[in-house]
Amino acid sequence: MIRQREIREMPAEERKKKLEELRTELVRLRTRVQSGGTIENPSRVREIRRTIARILTLEKQQEVAGAAAKPEPEEVAK
């Protein structure tokens, strides 16, 4: 499990790479379950989903903070 602090310390490229890896693993686990198989650790699905949500939440927070820091262009008077 990746902690929030660890996610914040990751560079943006590494977060994107980790997000892709987690999504791939989640698809693989879901496919295995749908095909009638069993997985070693069923709680791993929940853990992966939560970690993906943590990464996406941090990305969104940084996007909003970046947008708030940039001044909006002033409207042109007609």
N, C-alpha and C positions, 0 to 999 in steps of 0.2 A: 504494500500500500504506500502510495506517495503522499506525503504530508503537504499541507498548504504552503508551509514555509519553503519546502524543497521546490515546489512548483514556482513560487515567486523568484527563487534564486536562479532558475533555469533561464538560459537565453531563449529568445523567441523561437529561433530555428529548432532548438532542442525540444521545446514544448510542442511544436507542430509535428515533429517526428514521433514523439511519444504518443501524441493524440492519435496519429495514424496507426501506430503499433497496437494501441489499446482497442481501437475500432476493429482492426483486423482480427485480433484475438477474440473479441466479443462475437463477431460474425462466425468465427470458427466454432466457438463453444455453442452458440445457438443452433448452428447447423447440426452439430453432433447430437444435441438434445432432440431436435426435430426429426432426425433420422432414426430415433428410437434407441440411441446409445445412452450411455451414462457418462457423467464426468466425475473426476476424482473429488473435486471440491465445488459443490453447487453454489456456495456463497461467493465464489470467485466472480460470478456473473454480476452480482450486486456490487462487489468491490470495484470492478471495472467500470460499471455504469456511474458510480459515484465519483471515481477519479476523472472520468471524462467530463462530468458535470463541473468538477472543481476547475479543471483546465479551461473549459469554455467560459465559466464565470469570471475567472481572472482575466482572460482575453477581453471580455466585454467590459469589465471594469477599467482596464487600461485604455480601451478604445474611447470610453466615455470621458475619462480623465484627460486624455489627449485632446479630445474635441472641446472640452471646457477650457483648456489652457489656450487654445488658439482663438484669437479675437475674430469675430464674424465680420465679414466685409460690410461696410456701411452702405446703405441703400443710396443709389444715385438719385439726386433731386431732379425732377423734370422741369 
